[in-house]
Amino acid sequence: MKIAIGGIATESCTFSVFNTQLDDFRIARQGDAWFEELYPFLKDYDDIEFVGTITAKAMPGGSVEPSAYEYIKNDLLQSLRDKGPFDGVFLDMHGAMNVADRDDAEGDWMTAIREVVGEDCLISASYDLHGNVSERIMNALDIITGFRTAPHVDYLETRERAMALLVHCLKAGIRPKKAFVKIPVGLPGEKTSTEWEPGMQIYNEILPQIDGELVLDATIQVGYVWADEPRMTSRTIAISTDAKAITESAIHLADTFWNYRADFDFGVPAMSVDECVKSAMQDTVKPVLISDSGDNPTAGGVGDVTYFLSRALELQPQDMIYASIPDADAVRACVDAGIGAEVSLSIGGKWDTRNSEPLAVTGVVDFIKPDADNTQVILKADGVRIILTSKRTPFHYRQQFLDLEIIPEDHDIVVVKIGYLVPELKAMAQKAYLALSRGAVNQDIVALPYERIQRPCFPFDVDMTWSPEVSIH
C-alpha cells in the first residue's frame, strides 16, 4: 500500500492588508526533521509506503498571493505525478485559506489533486475546526476529520485520526459516504472555545455519535468568520457507508449547534481597551493578562495596530509588558542606539493603515535580542515595556518572554495580541480580560464590511429561522 502525504495550511482574513507571500510559508518535505515532527505516527505502520510531497504552513494573515499558491500547488501535483500511482492521499490542511481574487482555495487544491490521482485513490484530510468547508471540497474528498478543541491541543491527534481512517478504509475496501449540513452561523473563535459552555457541551456530543461502523467519524466545523466569501458558515459532517446513520448524526450535531447559537460568549470579561487597562491596574493579583484581540496575528490580524498601546501609554500603568509591535525600522533604530539610549520613534501603524497610524514614542532601549531572522528589542516608555520585533511575532509561550529576560509572573500586566488564551498563557494568568480592540479581526463582526457571505446568517440576521438540509457525497 502506498500513501502520499502533503498539504497547505493557513488562515486568511480577507479584511487584512497583510498578504501572505511564498516566504511566509514554512515548507516540510520527506526527510526533513520537521516532517518527522509533524507525522511521528507514521512509524506505527510497517506495511505501508509513505511518500512525502510538500507540506506548507504559514501563520495566519491576509489572502495568499496567487503566485505563492500556484507554486506550492504545482510542486505537490508534480510530485504526485512523478511518485504515483497511490492507493491513498493524506492532506494536512487548515481549511480557511483565501487566495487573492479567488474563492474556495481548498476546493481548487483538492479538485486538482483528484484529477491527478484518479477516482480510485482515497483522499483523507485533517482540518482545523475553524476551516470553511464547501460542497466542492466534499465532492473531492473521501474522508475529513477536524480538531475537537479550541485552543487547539489535539492537532497531532487529528492528523493521526485522519491517517487511521484512511488506512482503515483502504484495508477494508470502503469508500465512505459523507453527510454534510451547512449551518448558517458565523461566530468568532473567541466565543466558541471548547473550554467553556456551550462549546464544551456541543463538542462533547461528537464521540457518542461514533461507533466505528455505522458512523466512522463526525466533525463540527465552527468555520472561520473573518473570510468574506460564500462558504463562510459552520458545518457538520459525518462519514461511513450507512447514509441513514450519518444523516441522523450530522443533523443531530447541526441542531445542537444551532440551538445554542445565541449562548456563545467570551470566556473572560470582554470590555473596551480603556476598561481592560483600568481594571487590570486596580487588580491585586499578578500577572493580569489582556488580549489585544482585534489585531491578533494568529487569527489573521496584521499585528502592528497601535490603538491599544496608545491608550495604555495615556493611562500610565506602572508595570505593563506589551507583546508586541512588528516594526523592522524601529528595531534597527534601537539596535543602532544601543542599550540604555533614549530614542524617539514612530512605531507600528505602517501596514494596517485601515485601523491604525504610527505611534510616536519616546523611551529607553532596555534589551536587545539579536537574531539574523527576527531581532527583538524592549523599549521602556515609563511603566510600559514595549516589545518590538522585526517580523510579525505572536507571543504564546513563556519561554519567549524568558528569552527577553522577562519573567511574566513578576509583572502586573501582560498584554498579548491574541484572542482566547492558549494553554501556556492561561496557566500564567491570575486574571484575564479580552479587549474589544481595533483591527482586521475585530470581534464586532456584524460591523465589518461583509459583501459576499450567504444570507441570512446568524448573528447578522438575528431573527432568522432555519431547519437542516443534508447533502450526501
BELQUI-V237810 format. One record per residue. N is the residue number from 1. RES is the residue in one letter. BURIAL is # if it has 24 or more other ideal C-beta (glycine too) atoms within 12 Angstrom, else .. Layout:
N&RES&BURIAL  N&RES&BURIAL
//
This chain:
1&M&.  2&K&#  3&I&#  4&A&#  5&I&#  6&G&#  7&G&#  8&I&#  9&A&#  10&T&#  11&E&#  12&S&#  13&C&#  14&T&#  15&F&#  16&S&#  17&V&#  18&F&#  19&N&#  20&T&#  21&Q&.  22&L&.  23&D&.  24&D&#  25&F&#  26&R&#  27&I&#  28&A&#  29&R&#  30&Q&#  31&G&.  32&D&.  33&A&.  34&W&.  35&F&#  36&E&.  37&E&.  38&L&#  39&Y&#  40&P&.  41&F&#  42&L&#  43&K&.  44&D&.  45&Y&#  46&D&.  47&D&.  48&I&#  49&E&.  50&F&#  51&V&#  52&G&#  53&T&#  54&I&#  55&T&#  56&A&#  57&K&#  58&A&#  59&M&#  60&P&#  61&G&#  62&G&#  63&S&#  64&V&#  65&E&#  66&P&.  67&S&.  68&A&#  69&Y&#  70&E&.  71&Y&.  72&I&#  73&K&#  74&N&.  75&D&#  76&L&#  77&L&#  78&Q&.  79&S&#  80&L&#  81&R&.  82&D&.  83&K&#  84&G&#  85&P&.  86&F&#  87&D&#  88&G&#  89&V&#  90&F&#  91&L&#  92&D&#  93&M&#  94&H&#  95&G&#  96&A&#  97&M&#  98&N&#  99&V&#  100&A&#  101&D&.  102&R&.  103&D&#  104&D&#  105&A&#  106&E&#  107&G&#  108&D&#  109&W&#  110&M&#  111&T&#  112&A&#  113&I&#  114&R&#  115&E&.  116&V&#  117&V&#  118&G&.  119&E&.  120&D&.  121&C&#  122&L&#  123&I&#  124&S&#  125&A&#  126&S&#  127&Y&#  128&D&#  129&L&#  130&H&#  131&G&#  132&N&#  133&V&#  134&S&#  135&E&#  136&R&#  137&I&#  138&M&#  139&N&.  140&A&#  141&L&#  142&D&#  143&I&#  144&I&#  145&T&#  146&G&#  147&F&#  148&R&#  149&T&#  150&A&#  151&P&#  152&H&#  153&V&.  154&D&#  155&Y&#  156&L&.  157&E&.  158&T&#  159&R&#  160&E&#  161&R&#  162&A&#  163&M&#  164&A&#  165&L&#  166&L&#  167&V&#  168&H&#  169&C&#  170&L&#  171&K&.  172&A&.  173&G&.  174&I&#  175&R&#  176&P&#  177&K&#  178&K&#  179&A&#  180&F&#  181&V&#  182&K&#  183&I&#  184&P&#  185&V&#  186&G&#  187&L&#  188&P&#  189&G&#  190&E&#  191&K&#  192&T&#  193&S&#  194&T&#  195&E&#  196&W&#  197&E&.  198&P&#  199&G&#  200&M&.  201&Q&.  202&I&#  203&Y&#  204&N&.  205&E&#  206&I&#  207&L&.  208&P&.  209&Q&#  210&I&#  211&D&.  212&G&.  213&E&.  214&L&#  215&V&#  216&L&#  217&D&#  218&A&#  219&T&#  220&I&#  221&Q&#  222&V&#  223&G&#  224&Y&#  225&V&#  226&W&#  227&A&#  228&D&#  229&E&#  230&P&#  231&R&#  232&M&#  233&T&#  234&S&#  235&R&#  236&T&#  237&I&#  238&A&#  239&I&#  240&S&#  241&T&#  242&D&.  243&A&.  244&K&.  245&A&#  246&I&#  247&T&#  248&E&#  249&S&#  250&A&#  251&I&#  252&H&#  253&L&#  254&A&#  255&D&.  256&T&#  257&F&#  258&W&#  259&N&.  260&Y&#  261&R&#  262&A&.  263&D&.  264&F&#  265&D&#  266&F&#  267&G&#  268&V&#  269&P&.  270&A&#  271&M&.  272&S&#  273&V&#  274&D&.  275&E&.  276&C&#  277&V&#  278&K&.  279&S&#  280&A&#  281&M&#  282&Q&.  283&D&#  284&T&.  285&V&.  286&K&#  287&P&#  288&V&#  289&L&#  290&I&#  291&S&#  292&D&#  293&S&#  294&G&#  295&D&#  296&N&#  297&P&#  298&T&#  299&A&#  300&G&#  301&G&#  302&V&#  303&G&#  304&D&#  305&V&#  306&T&#  307&Y&#  308&F&#  309&L&#  310&S&#  311&R&#  312&A&#  313&L&#  314&E&.  315&L&#  316&Q&.  317&P&#  318&Q&.  319&D&#  320&M&#  321&I&#  322&Y&#  323&A&#  324&S&#  325&I&#  326&P&#  327&D&#  328&A&#  329&D&#  330&A&#  331&V&#  332&R&.  333&A&#  334&C&#  335&V&#  336&D&.  337&A&.  338&G&.  339&I&.  340&G&.  341&A&.  342&E&.  343&V&#  344&S&.  345&L&#  346&S&.  347&I&#  348&G&#  349&G&#  350&K&#  351&W&#  352&D&#  353&T&.  354&R&#  355&N&#  356&S&#  357&E&.  358&P&#  359&L&#  360&A&.  361&V&#  362&T&.  363&G&#  364&V&#  365&V&#  366&D&#  367&F&#  368&I&#  369&K&#  370&P&.  371&D&.  372&A&.  373&D&.  374&N&.  375&T&#  376&Q&#  377&V&#  378&I&#  379&L&#  380&K&#  381&A&#  382&D&.  383&G&.  384&V&#  385&R&#  386&I&#  387&I&#  388&L&#  389&T&#  390&S&#  391&K&#  392&R&#  393&T&#  394&P&#  395&F&#  396&H&#  397&Y&.  398&R&#  399&Q&.  400&Q&#  401&F&#  402&L&.  403&D&#  404&L&#  405&E&.  406&I&#  407&I&.  408&P&#  409&E&.  410&D&.  411&H&#  412&D&#  413&I&#  414&V&#  415&V&#  416&V&#  417&K&#  418&I&#  419&G&#  420&Y&#  421&L&#  422&V&#  423&P&.  424&E&#  425&L&#  426&K&#  427&A&.  428&M&#  429&A&#  430&Q&.  431&K&#  432&A&#  433&Y&#  434&L&#  435&A&#  436&L&#  437&S&#  438&R&#  439&G&#  440&A&#  441&V&#  442&N&#  443&Q&#  444&D&#  445&I&#  446&V&.  447&A&.  448&L&#  449&P&.  450&Y&#  451&E&.  452&R&.  453&I&#  454&Q&#  455&R&.  456&P&.  457&C&#  458&F&#  459&P&#  460&F&#  461&D&.  462&V&.  463&D&.  464&M&.  465&T&.  466&W&#  467&S&.  468&P&#  469&E&.  470&V&#  471&S&#  472&I&#  473&H&#
//
